[in-house]
Amino acid sequence: MRQDRRWGLSVSQKKELWERWKRGESSQDIARAFGKLRGSIYNVLSSNGGIQPSPRRRSRLALGLSEREEISRGVAEGRSMREIASSIQRAPSTVSREIGRHGGWATYRAAEADRRAWDHARRPKPCRLAVQRRLQKLVAQKLSLNGSPEQIAGWLKRRYPGTEGMQISHETIYRSLFVQARGVLKKELVAHLRTRRMIRRSKKSRTRGQGRGQIIDAVSIRERPAEVEDRAVPGHWEGDLLSGSNHTHIATLVERQSRFTMLVKVQSKDTRTVVRALAKQVQRLPAELRRSLTWDRGLEMAAHKEFSIATDVHVYFCDPQSPWQRGTNENTNRLLRQYFPKGTDLPVCSQADLNRTARQLNQRPRKTLAFRSPVEVLNENVALTG
């Protein structure tokens, strides 16, 4: 029977939620499994920054329920403080404080005392960033300069060897960023992380159920010819969509050997629109520059067969969550952010505007090309026509 989507999660459900999240399931998958709205699942995850809260545990030094029951029996039988303390192998002062805190000799009850002790137990001590203000300021400064938590943690070890107060793990930095309840690092600093995610994701995270990765007859990048890998032959491209405001996009194509870039205006992200726009642009290239295209697992290339039929270009797909397999395209997209910062309204750009931007980028010298421009390298190998 379907669960009521309005009610919250039980303790056991929350435990299962975090186990599923750690295994890499999406919030949508988890919501479907619990019969809940995705928003209610995401609220639980985001309130903790995507990081499972540490379970509360009793201190090994604290009295347990069985010891409190023994104290309660001793009080009821009228035994002395020392006799009760001896029976539970505790100091008489410990028993005295316990009875005094929870009602005295007249009204002491084990269950009530145990509940009150748990409710009033001290919370975990604040993290080092909250205590060491100098360290907190330094970490925030490094984050604002786009340093990653792992880089910052490693730099601190090298810069302050042997100084425990100036050492911190990268995981603690992530927790302080994503769990805003700690009140240590400002939320705005998350924007300086490479991924810019607002919550922590599992390394095993996958995109099943989110409308991605379901591409029929997708040919894996692992089946690409060797000539693609070593950049020996021109005509092999990498592609992606560059996002703007209001769910707008432009398609980017980068030739692997020369880093020559083409920008394609697309009216929407649906596969028919993207494939037709790409095919129209690629058909203008000479045959020797139409060999292969490597794309990620986005559904905008679900109609890849139509693209291959129209252009005679083979399409290969990266593994899920593996942007480094299109490293040339990823690096180029970062360069394009100089022209199209995040939040740019891309529909106002005409194809002529995009062509001008691509021309500027293709005429810039690149260190990886021995400071030659992409257009120079491409012209050395093939004469462009059209």
C-alpha positions in Angstrom: 0.0 0.0 0.0 1.3 3.4 -0.9 2.5 5.5 2.1 1.0 8.8 3.0 3.3 11.3 1.2 2.4 14.1 3.7 3.9 12.6 6.9 7.5 12.7 7.9 10.0 9.9 8.1 10.4 7.5 11.0 13.8 6.9 12.6 14.2 3.7 10.7 13.3 5.4 7.4 15.9 8.1 8.0 18.5 5.5 8.7 17.6 3.7 5.5 17.5 7.1 3.6 21.1 7.8 4.6 22.2 4.3 3.7 20.6 4.7 0.2 22.2 8.1 -0.2 25.6 6.7 0.7 25.2 3.9 -1.8 24.7 6.6 -4.5 20.9 6.6 -5.0 19.4 9.9 -6.1 16.9 11.8 -4.0 14.2 10.9 -6.6 15.0 7.2 -6.3 14.8 7.4 -2.5 11.5 9.4 -2.6 10.0 6.8 -5.0 11.1 3.9 -2.6 9.4 5.6 0.4 6.4 6.9 -1.5 7.3 10.5 -0.6 7.7 13.7 -2.5 11.2 14.3 -3.7 11.2 17.7 -1.9 10.7 16.1 1.5 13.7 13.8 0.9 15.8 16.6 -0.4 15.0 18.7 2.7 16.3 16.0 5.0 19.5 15.7 2.9 20.1 19.5 2.4 19.5 20.3 6.1 22.6 18.1 6.8 24.5 19.2 3.7 24.2 15.7 2.3 26.3 14.3 5.2 24.8 11.7 7.5 24.7 13.1 11.1 26.8 11.2 13.5 24.6 9.0 15.8 24.5 10.1 19.4 26.2 7.6 21.8 26.5 7.5 25.5 29.8 8.2 27.0 31.5 5.1 28.4 31.9 7.0 31.6 28.1 7.8 31.9 25.7 5.8 34.0 23.6 3.4 32.0 19.9 2.4 32.6 20.9 -0.9 34.3 23.0 1.0 36.8 20.2 3.5 37.4 17.8 0.7 38.1 20.2 -0.7 40.7 20.4 2.7 42.3 16.6 2.9 42.3 16.3 -0.5 44.0 18.9 0.6 46.6 17.0 3.8 47.3 13.7 1.8 47.7 15.4 -0.7 50.1 17.0 2.1 52.1 20.6 1.0 51.5 23.4 3.5 52.2 25.1 5.5 49.5 28.3 3.4 49.9 26.4 0.1 49.6 24.7 1.3 46.4 28.0 2.6 45.0 29.7 -0.7 45.8 27.0 -2.7 44.0 27.6 -0.9 40.7 31.3 -0.3 41.2 31.0 3.4 41.2 32.3 6.1 43.5 29.8 7.2 46.3 30.1 10.8 45.0 28.8 9.6 41.6 25.7 8.0 43.2 25.1 11.1 45.4 25.1 13.5 42.4 22.9 11.1 40.4 20.2 11.0 43.1 20.4 14.7 43.8 20.0 15.6 40.1 16.9 13.5 39.6 14.5 14.0 42.4 16.4 13.0 45.5 15.8 10.0 47.8 12.1 10.5 47.9 11.3 10.6 44.2 14.2 9.1 42.3 13.1 6.8 39.4 15.5 5.0 37.1 13.6 5.4 33.7 12.9 9.1 34.3 16.4 9.8 35.4 17.9 8.0 32.3 15.6 10.0 30.0 16.5 13.3 31.5 20.2 12.5 31.5 20.0 11.7 27.8 18.1 14.9 27.0 20.5 17.1 29.0 23.7 15.4 27.8 26.3 17.8 26.4 26.4 18.0 22.7 29.6 17.1 20.8 32.4 19.6 21.3 32.7 22.3 18.6 34.9 21.5 15.6 38.4 23.0 15.4 37.4 25.6 12.9 34.9 27.0 15.4 37.5 27.2 18.2 40.6 28.3 16.2 39.6 31.7 14.8 42.9 32.1 13.0 42.6 28.8 11.3 39.0 29.6 10.4 40.0 32.9 8.8 42.8 31.3 6.8 40.6 28.5 5.5 37.9 30.9 4.4 40.6 33.0 2.6 41.9 30.0 0.8 38.4 28.9 -0.2 37.6 32.4 -1.6 40.7 32.0 -3.8 39.1 28.8 -5.3 41.4 26.4 -3.4 39.8 23.0 -2.8 39.4 21.6 0.8 42.0 18.9 0.0 44.5 21.4 -1.3 44.0 23.6 1.7 44.4 20.8 4.2 47.6 19.7 2.5 49.0 23.2 2.4 48.3 23.6 6.1 50.3 20.5 6.9 53.2 21.8 4.9 53.0 25.4 6.1 52.5 24.6 9.8 54.2 21.2 10.5 53.8 20.1 14.1 51.3 22.8 15.0 48.1 20.8 15.9 45.9 23.8 16.2 46.6 24.7 12.5 45.9 21.2 11.1 42.5 20.2 9.8 41.2 17.5 7.5 39.5 18.3 4.2 36.4 16.4 5.4 36.0 18.8 8.3 36.2 21.7 5.8 33.5 20.1 3.7 31.3 19.5 6.7 31.7 23.1 7.9 30.7 24.3 4.4 27.7 22.0 3.8 26.3 21.8 7.4 25.5 25.5 8.0 24.2 24.7 11.5 27.8 24.6 12.6 27.9 28.4 11.9 31.6 28.3 11.0 32.1 29.0 7.3 29.8 31.2 5.2 27.5 29.5 2.8 28.7 31.8 0.0 32.0 30.0 0.0 30.4 26.9 -1.5 30.3 28.8 -4.8 34.1 28.6 -4.9 34.1 24.8 -4.9 34.8 23.2 -8.2 31.5 21.4 -8.4 29.4 24.2 -6.7 27.1 21.6 -5.3 25.1 22.7 -2.2 25.2 19.2 -0.6 27.8 16.4 -0.5 27.3 13.6 -3.0 28.4 10.0 -2.6 31.3 8.9 -4.9 29.0 6.1 -5.9 26.2 8.5 -6.9 24.4 7.7 -10.2 21.8 9.3 -12.3 19.3 6.4 -12.7 15.8 7.8 -12.5 16.8 11.4 -13.3 16.3 11.3 -17.0 20.0 10.7 -17.8 22.0 7.8 -19.0 19.1 6.1 -20.8 20.5 6.3 -24.3 19.6 3.4 -26.6 22.5 1.7 -28.4 25.1 4.1 -26.9 28.6 3.2 -28.0 31.1 3.4 -25.1 34.1 5.7 -25.2 36.2 2.6 -24.5 35.4 1.5 -28.1 37.0 4.6 -29.7 39.8 3.9 -32.1 43.4 4.5 -30.9 43.8 7.4 -33.3 41.3 9.3 -31.2 43.2 8.8 -28.0 46.6 9.9 -29.3 45.3 12.9 -31.3 47.2 11.8 -34.3 44.4 12.5 -36.9 42.2 15.6 -37.1 38.5 15.4 -37.2 37.7 13.9 -33.8 35.5 16.2 -31.7 34.3 16.4 -28.1 30.9 18.1 -27.4 28.7 19.4 -24.6 26.1 21.9 -23.7 27.1 25.2 -22.0 24.3 26.4 -19.7 23.0 29.9 -19.2 20.1 31.5 -17.3 16.5 30.2 -17.4 17.5 26.7 -18.7 19.2 28.1 -21.9 22.1 26.4 -23.6 24.5 26.6 -26.5 26.3 23.5 -27.9 30.1 23.5 -27.9 32.2 21.3 -30.2 36.0 21.1 -29.8 38.4 19.3 -32.2 40.8 17.2 -30.1 44.0 17.7 -32.1 43.9 21.5 -32.7 41.4 22.6 -29.9 39.5 24.4 -32.7 36.0 25.3 -31.3 32.6 25.7 -32.9 29.6 27.1 -31.0 26.1 26.2 -32.0 22.9 28.0 -31.1 20.2 25.6 -29.9 16.6 26.7 -29.2 16.0 24.0 -26.5 17.7 21.0 -24.9 15.5 18.3 -26.4 17.3 15.8 -28.5 15.7 16.5 -31.8 16.6 20.2 -31.6 20.1 19.7 -30.4 20.9 16.9 -33.0 19.5 18.9 -35.9 21.5 22.0 -35.0 24.7 20.1 -34.5 24.2 18.2 -37.8 23.6 21.4 -39.7 26.9 22.8 -38.4 29.0 19.7 -38.8 27.8 19.2 -42.4 29.6 22.3 -43.4 33.0 20.7 -42.5 35.1 18.9 -45.1 34.9 15.1 -44.9 38.4 14.8 -43.4 37.2 16.8 -40.3 34.1 14.5 -39.8 35.3 11.4 -38.0 33.9 11.1 -34.5 32.2 12.9 -31.7 32.4 12.1 -28.0 29.6 13.3 -25.7 28.5 12.8 -22.1 25.4 10.8 -21.0 23.0 13.7 -21.4 19.7 12.8 -23.2 20.2 15.7 -25.6 22.1 13.2 -27.7 19.6 10.4 -27.4 18.9 10.7 -31.1 22.6 10.1 -31.9 21.8 7.7 -34.7 20.1 10.5 -36.6 23.2 12.7 -36.2 25.5 9.9 -37.5 23.2 9.2 -40.5 23.2 12.9 -41.4 26.9 13.6 -40.9 28.7 10.2 -41.2 30.2 11.0 -37.8 30.5 8.2 -35.2 29.2 9.1 -31.7 30.8 7.7 -28.5 29.6 8.3 -25.0 31.6 8.8 -21.8 31.1 6.8 -18.7 28.5 8.4 -16.2 30.0 11.1 -14.0 33.3 11.1 -15.8 33.8 14.6 -17.2 37.6 14.1 -17.4 37.0 11.7 -20.4 36.1 14.9 -22.3 38.9 16.9 -20.8 39.5 19.0 -23.9 35.9 20.1 -24.1 35.7 20.7 -20.3 38.8 23.0 -20.5 37.3 24.9 -23.4 34.0 25.4 -21.7 35.9 27.0 -18.8 37.6 29.4 -21.3 34.2 30.2 -22.7 32.9 31.3 -19.3 35.0 34.5 -19.9 32.6 35.3 -22.8 29.5 33.7 -21.2 29.6 34.1 -17.4 27.2 32.0 -15.4 23.8 33.6 -15.6 24.2 34.9 -19.1 20.9 35.0 -21.1 22.1 32.8 -24.0 19.0 33.2 -26.3 19.9 36.8 -27.0 23.1 35.6 -28.7 22.6 35.0 -32.4 24.6 32.4 -34.4 26.6 35.3 -35.8 27.5 36.3 -32.3 28.6 32.8 -31.4 30.7 32.6 -34.6 32.5 35.8 -33.6 33.2 34.5 -30.1 34.5 31.2 -31.5 36.7 33.1 -34.0 38.3 35.0 -31.1 38.9 31.9 -29.1 40.4 30.0 -32.1 42.8 32.9 -32.7 44.1 32.9 -29.1 47.5 31.2 -28.7 47.5 28.1 -26.4 50.2 26.9 -24.2 49.3 23.3 -24.9 49.8 24.1 -28.7 53.3 25.6 -28.1 51.5 29.0 -28.1 50.1 28.5 -31.6 46.4 29.2 -32.1 43.9 26.5 -32.8 43.2 27.8 -36.3 46.9 27.7 -37.1 47.2 24.1 -36.1 44.1 23.1 -37.9 45.2 24.9 -41.1 48.5 23.0 -41.0 46.6 19.7 -41.4 43.6 20.5 -43.5 42.3 23.5 -45.5 39.0 24.6 -44.3 36.2 25.3 -46.9 32.9 26.9 -46.6 
